[in-house]
């Protein structure tokens, strides 16, 4: 839990504030923060993670307001759950050993 907070909250805040002056100096630039739909739709038993993601959203919106007059945009991307095939059988296993007609994974 502490590592998650250090990474999702502490590291993001430090990096954003360390990088911001360079973005401002260049002007007309964009810092894109990746977040999660859990920032706005928390799940049971995932409160700490959702809380750190809410921080990412809030920081991004705040930075966007702070830096807008200096030519820097800070959008935040909130992808939701998606079927990525990261669990269970691989495509190769499901297809009987081939994918797309050849032997690639």
C-alpha positions as CSV (number, residue, x, y, z in Angstrom):
1,X,0.0,0.0,0.0
2,X,2.8,2.5,0.9
3,X,4.6,1.8,-2.4
4,X,1.4,2.4,-4.3
5,X,0.9,5.7,-2.6
6,X,4.5,6.7,-3.2
7,X,4.3,5.8,-6.9
8,X,0.8,7.0,-7.8
9,X,0.8,10.1,-5.6
10,X,4.3,11.1,-4.6
11,X,6.2,10.3,-7.8
12,X,3.5,11.9,-10.0
13,X,3.5,15.1,-8.0
14,X,7.3,15.4,-7.9
15,X,7.6,14.7,-11.6
16,X,4.8,17.0,-12.6
17,X,6.2,19.9,-10.6
18,X,9.8,19.2,-11.7
19,X,8.8,19.1,-15.4
20,X,6.4,22.0,-15.4
21,X,9.0,24.8,-15.6
22,X,10.5,23.3,-18.8
23,X,7.0,22.9,-20.3
24,X,6.2,26.5,-19.5
25,X,9.5,27.7,-20.9
26,X,8.7,26.0,-24.2
27,X,5.1,27.2,-24.1
28,X,2.3,25.6,-26.2
29,X,3.0,22.1,-24.8
30,X,1.1,19.3,-23.2
31,X,1.6,17.1,-20.1
32,X,-0.6,14.0,-20.4
33,X,-1.4,12.1,-17.3
34,X,-2.7,8.5,-17.4
35,X,-5.2,7.7,-14.8
36,X,-8.0,5.1,-14.3
37,X,-11.8,5.2,-14.3
38,X,-11.5,4.1,-10.7
39,X,-10.7,7.8,-10.0
40,X,-14.4,8.5,-10.4
41,X,-15.9,5.1,-9.9
42,X,-14.2,3.3,-6.9
43,X,-14.5,-0.4,-6.4
44,X,-15.0,-2.4,-3.2
45,X,-11.7,-3.7,-1.8
46,X,-9.7,-1.3,-4.0
47,X,-10.0,1.9,-2.0
48,X,-6.4,2.8,-1.7
49,X,-5.8,2.4,-5.4
50,X,-8.9,4.3,-6.2
51,X,-7.9,7.0,-3.8
52,X,-4.5,7.4,-5.5
53,X,-6.2,7.6,-8.9
54,X,-8.6,10.3,-7.6
55,X,-5.4,12.2,-6.6
56,X,-4.1,11.9,-10.2
57,X,-7.3,13.3,-11.5
58,X,-7.5,16.2,-9.1
59,X,-3.8,17.1,-9.5
60,X,-4.2,17.0,-13.3
61,X,-7.2,19.2,-13.3
62,X,-5.5,21.7,-10.9
63,X,-2.3,21.8,-12.9
64,X,-4.4,22.3,-16.1
65,X,-5.9,25.4,-14.5
66,X,-2.6,26.6,-13.0
67,X,-0.7,26.3,-16.3
68,X,-3.3,27.1,-18.9
69,X,-2.4,30.8,-19.0
70,X,1.2,29.8,-19.6
71,X,0.5,27.8,-22.7
72,X,0.6,24.3,-21.1
73,X,-2.3,21.9,-21.1
74,X,-2.7,19.0,-18.7
75,X,-5.3,16.5,-20.0
76,X,-5.9,13.3,-18.1
77,X,-6.8,10.0,-19.7
78,X,-9.2,7.7,-17.7
79,X,-9.4,4.3,-19.4
80,X,-11.9,1.8,-18.0
81,X,-11.9,-1.9,-17.8
82,X,-11.2,-3.6,-21.0
83,X,-10.8,-7.2,-22.3
84,X,-7.0,-7.3,-22.9
85,X,-6.5,-11.1,-22.8
86,X,-4.0,-10.7,-19.9
87,X,-5.4,-13.6,-18.0
88,X,-6.4,-17.2,-18.8
89,X,-5.4,-18.8,-22.0
90,X,-3.3,-17.1,-24.6
91,X,-4.6,-16.5,-28.1
92,X,-2.3,-19.2,-29.3
93,X,-3.7,-21.7,-26.8
94,X,-7.3,-20.8,-27.7
95,X,-6.6,-21.1,-31.4
96,X,-4.9,-24.5,-31.3
97,X,-1.4,-23.2,-31.7
98,X,-1.7,-20.6,-34.4
99,X,-2.8,-17.0,-34.5
100,X,-3.7,-15.3,-37.8
101,X,-2.8,-18.4,-39.8
102,X,0.8,-18.6,-38.7
103,X,2.8,-19.6,-35.7
104,X,3.1,-16.1,-34.0
105,X,2.0,-15.7,-30.4
